Amino acid sequence: MLELKNLYKTFNPGTINEKTALNNLSFHLLEGDFVTVIGGNGAGKSTMLNAIAGTWPVDEGQILIGGEDVTRLSEHKRAVYLGRVFQDPMTGTAATMGIAENLALARRRGEKRLLRSGLTKEEREEYRELLKSLDLGLENRLTSKVGLLSGGQRQALTLLMATLKKPKLLLLDEHTAALDPKTAAKVLDLTDEIVHRDHLTTMMITHNMKDAIAHGNRLIMMNEGRIILDIRGEEKEKLTVKDLLAQFEKVSGEEFSNDSALLN
């Protein structure tokens, strides 16, 4: 479902601030894989997701989604293949529009997104049932402005919007990092439920090692723009944070340096 071939990305080339973010990165995901991605600060995690989404063009290499080469497609044209949830709960929704209107926009992804004079009764019923599954009381607030929602409610809604059309690939960029622990756990439970229900191929960046181990069927760790660990199946199920740190130090020859990951 996803194939990255020999990706390179360097920021500020030829200057004192030159930084190689992706260094000959190759990687593939099978349909239905749920991979968690972890790594130290500046390891290349977000750069990889932004390269897949088309936010930043790569210097070299190929990106294929569902067998189609999207390397040179714009971010707008890639949106039809992707669902994405960002770290900031304020990103990914239209704050001044109602909940139902936001869902209608998500439903029309890849089409001309012109809202008619109003939503149909059938649409409202569909969105009410979808929102009920979140168990956050939003099904009775279809006309509420999204900007008035709490961070957790908004992130849950964004997750619902990102998966509404069952994308070929779901990208989750530290989507619980800005939430309190209880709300983060709720959003992660919803993530697991939606991903497994719809058999979505998913890539989730997280700063939390426990979450990286607990979720998904595969875990990769990045360092200096490369994948240095790729753990799956029974090996992942038995993994502990201590094991993960030991493996990182063995492969990279250095200590893991992401404070937030260690603290969590």
C-alpha positions as CSV (number, residue, x, y, z in Angstrom):
1,M,0.0,0.0,0.0
2,L,3.0,2.3,0.6
3,E,6.5,2.1,-0.8
4,L,9.3,4.6,-0.2
5,K,12.3,4.1,-2.4
6,N,15.7,5.7,-1.6
7,L,14.3,9.0,-0.3
8,Y,16.6,11.9,0.3
9,K,15.7,15.3,1.7
10,T,18.1,18.0,2.8
11,F,17.1,21.4,4.2
12,N,19.2,24.5,3.6
13,P,21.7,22.8,1.4
14,G,25.1,24.5,1.0
15,T,24.6,26.7,4.1
16,I,25.8,26.5,7.7
17,N,22.3,25.3,8.6
18,E,22.3,22.3,6.2
19,K,20.4,19.3,7.6
20,T,19.9,15.9,6.0
21,A,16.5,14.9,7.2
22,L,16.0,11.8,5.0
23,N,19.1,9.8,4.1
24,N,18.4,7.0,1.5
25,L,15.2,6.0,3.3
26,S,13.4,2.9,1.9
27,F,10.4,1.4,3.5
28,H,7.1,-0.4,2.6
29,L,3.7,-1.0,4.3
30,L,1.4,-3.8,3.4
31,E,-2.4,-3.3,3.2
32,G,-3.8,-3.2,6.7
33,D,-0.4,-2.6,8.4
34,F,-0.5,-0.3,11.5
35,V,3.0,0.9,12.1
36,T,4.1,3.1,15.0
37,V,7.1,5.4,14.3
38,I,9.4,6.6,17.1
39,G,12.8,8.3,17.2
40,G,14.9,11.0,18.8
41,N,14.5,14.7,18.1
42,G,15.4,15.4,14.4
43,A,15.3,11.8,13.5
44,G,13.3,12.5,10.3
45,K,9.8,11.2,11.5
46,S,7.8,14.3,10.6
47,T,9.8,14.9,7.5
48,M,8.9,11.4,6.3
49,L,5.2,12.0,6.8
50,N,5.4,15.4,5.1
51,A,7.2,13.8,2.2
52,I,4.5,11.2,1.9
53,A,1.7,13.8,2.1
54,G,3.5,16.1,-0.5
55,T,4.0,19.0,1.9
56,W,7.7,19.0,1.1
57,P,9.1,17.6,-2.2
58,V,11.9,15.0,-1.8
59,D,15.3,15.7,-3.4
60,E,15.6,12.1,-4.7
61,G,13.6,8.9,-4.6
62,Q,10.1,7.6,-5.2
63,I,6.9,7.4,-3.3
64,L,4.2,5.0,-4.3
65,I,0.7,4.7,-2.7
66,G,-1.4,1.7,-3.7
67,G,1.1,1.0,-6.5
68,E,0.8,4.5,-8.0
69,D,3.8,6.8,-8.2
70,V,2.8,10.1,-6.4
71,T,6.3,11.5,-6.1
72,R,5.6,14.5,-8.3
73,L,1.9,15.0,-7.4
74,S,1.1,18.1,-5.4
75,E,-0.2,18.0,-1.8
76,H,-3.7,18.8,-3.1
77,K,-3.7,15.9,-5.6
78,R,-2.4,13.4,-3.0
79,A,-5.2,14.2,-0.6
80,V,-7.5,11.8,-2.4
81,Y,-5.3,8.9,-1.2
82,L,-4.7,10.1,2.3
83,G,-6.3,10.8,5.6
84,R,-4.2,12.9,8.1
85,V,-4.5,14.0,11.7
86,F,-2.0,16.6,13.0
87,Q,-0.6,17.2,16.5
88,D,-2.4,20.5,16.9
89,P,-6.2,19.9,17.5
90,M,-6.8,23.2,15.8
91,T,-5.5,21.9,12.5
92,G,-7.5,19.9,10.0
93,T,-10.9,21.5,10.7
94,A,-12.7,24.7,9.8
95,A,-13.1,26.3,13.2
96,T,-15.9,28.7,12.2
97,M,-18.1,26.1,10.6
98,G,-20.4,23.6,12.3
99,I,-19.6,20.0,13.1
100,A,-21.9,18.6,10.4
101,E,-20.5,21.1,7.8
102,N,-17.0,19.9,8.6
103,L,-18.1,16.3,8.1
104,A,-19.7,17.2,4.8
105,L,-16.4,18.8,3.6
106,A,-14.6,15.6,4.6
107,R,-17.2,13.5,2.8
108,R,-16.5,15.5,-0.4
109,R,-12.7,15.1,-0.3
110,G,-11.4,14.8,-3.8
111,E,-14.5,16.3,-5.3
112,K,-15.7,19.9,-5.8
113,R,-16.5,20.9,-2.2
114,L,-19.4,23.3,-2.7
115,L,-21.9,23.2,0.1
116,R,-25.5,23.6,-1.1
117,S,-28.0,25.7,0.8
118,G,-28.1,23.0,3.5
119,L,-27.4,19.4,4.3
120,T,-29.9,16.8,3.6
121,K,-31.9,15.0,6.3
122,E,-30.1,11.8,5.3
123,E,-26.7,13.4,5.7
124,R,-27.6,14.7,9.1
125,E,-28.7,11.3,10.3
126,E,-25.6,9.7,9.0
127,Y,-23.4,12.2,10.8
128,R,-25.4,11.9,14.0
129,E,-24.8,8.1,14.0
130,L,-21.1,8.5,13.2
131,L,-20.7,11.0,16.1
132,K,-22.6,8.8,18.5
133,S,-19.8,6.2,18.0
134,L,-17.3,8.7,19.5
135,D,-19.3,8.7,22.8
136,L,-18.5,12.4,23.4
137,G,-22.0,13.8,23.2
138,L,-21.3,15.5,19.8
139,E,-24.3,13.8,18.0
140,N,-26.6,16.4,19.6
141,R,-24.4,19.3,18.6
142,L,-24.3,19.1,14.8
143,T,-24.6,22.9,14.4
144,S,-22.0,23.8,17.1
145,K,-19.0,25.6,15.8
146,V,-15.9,23.4,15.8
147,G,-13.8,26.1,17.3
148,L,-15.8,25.9,20.5
149,L,-15.0,22.2,21.1
150,S,-12.4,21.0,23.6
151,G,-9.0,19.7,22.2
152,G,-10.0,16.1,22.7
153,Q,-13.4,16.5,21.1
154,R,-11.8,18.3,18.2
155,Q,-9.1,15.7,17.7
156,A,-11.7,12.9,17.8
157,L,-13.7,14.7,15.2
158,T,-10.6,15.3,13.0
159,L,-9.9,11.5,13.2
160,L,-13.4,10.8,12.1
161,M,-13.1,13.2,9.2
162,A,-9.8,11.8,8.1
163,T,-11.2,8.3,7.9
164,L,-14.7,9.1,6.6
165,K,-13.8,8.0,3.0
166,K,-11.5,5.1,4.1
167,P,-8.2,6.5,2.7
168,K,-5.6,4.2,1.3
169,L,-3.2,5.5,3.9
170,L,-3.9,7.2,7.3
171,L,-1.1,9.4,8.7
172,L,-1.2,10.3,12.4
173,D,1.4,12.9,13.3
174,E,1.7,12.8,17.1
175,H,-2.0,13.3,17.2
176,T,-2.3,12.8,21.0
177,A,0.8,14.8,22.0
178,A,-1.1,18.0,22.8
179,L,-3.8,16.2,24.9
180,D,-3.9,15.4,28.6
181,P,-3.2,11.7,29.4
182,K,-6.9,10.7,29.9
183,T,-8.1,12.4,26.7
184,A,-5.1,11.0,24.8
185,A,-6.0,7.5,25.9
186,K,-9.5,8.0,24.7
187,V,-8.4,9.2,21.3
188,L,-5.9,6.3,21.0
189,D,-8.8,3.8,21.8
190,L,-10.9,5.5,19.0
191,T,-7.9,5.2,16.7
192,D,-7.5,1.5,17.3
193,E,-11.3,0.9,16.9
194,I,-11.5,2.8,13.5
195,V,-8.3,1.4,12.1
196,H,-9.2,-2.2,12.9
197,R,-12.9,-1.8,11.8
198,D,-12.0,-0.3,8.4
199,H,-8.8,-2.3,8.0
200,L,-6.9,1.0,7.3
201,T,-3.2,1.0,6.5
202,T,-1.8,3.4,9.1
203,M,1.4,5.2,10.1
204,M,1.4,6.8,13.6
205,I,4.2,8.9,14.8
206,T,4.3,9.1,18.6
207,H,6.7,10.5,21.2
208,N,5.5,7.9,23.8
209,M,7.4,4.6,23.7
210,K,4.7,2.8,25.7
211,D,2.1,3.8,23.1
212,A,4.4,2.8,20.3
213,I,4.7,-0.7,21.8
214,A,1.0,-1.0,22.7
215,H,-0.5,0.0,19.4
216,G,-0.2,-1.4,15.9
217,N,1.4,-4.6,14.5
218,R,4.7,-3.1,13.7
219,L,7.2,-0.6,15.1
220,I,10.0,1.3,13.4
221,M,12.6,3.6,15.0
222,M,14.3,6.3,13.0
223,N,17.7,7.9,13.6
224,E,19.4,10.5,11.3
225,G,16.9,10.1,8.5
226,R,17.1,6.3,8.4
227,I,15.1,3.4,9.8
228,I,17.4,1.6,12.3
229,L,14.9,-0.8,13.9
230,D,11.9,-2.6,12.4
231,I,10.0,-4.8,14.9
232,R,6.8,-6.7,14.3
233,G,4.7,-9.7,15.2
234,E,5.6,-11.7,18.3
235,E,8.8,-9.8,18.9
236,K,6.8,-6.6,19.2
237,E,4.2,-8.1,21.5
238,K,7.0,-9.1,23.9
239,L,8.8,-5.7,23.7
240,T,9.3,-3.5,26.7
241,V,10.6,0.1,26.8
242,K,13.8,-1.1,28.4
243,D,14.3,-3.6,25.5
244,L,13.6,-0.9,23.0
245,L,16.2,1.5,24.5
246,A,18.8,-1.3,24.6
247,Q,18.1,-2.2,20.9
248,F,18.4,1.5,19.9
249,E,21.7,1.9,21.7
250,K,23.1,-1.3,20.2
251,V,22.1,-0.4,16.6
252,S,22.9,3.4,16.7
253,G,25.8,3.3,19.1
254,E,24.3,6.2,21.1
255,E,21.8,6.8,23.9
256,F,18.2,7.7,23.0
257,S,17.8,11.5,23.4
258,N,14.1,12.3,23.2
259,D,13.3,13.5,26.7
260,S,9.5,13.4,26.3
261,A,9.6,9.8,25.1
262,L,11.7,8.7,28.1
263,L,9.6,10.6,30.6
264,N,6.4,9.0,29.3
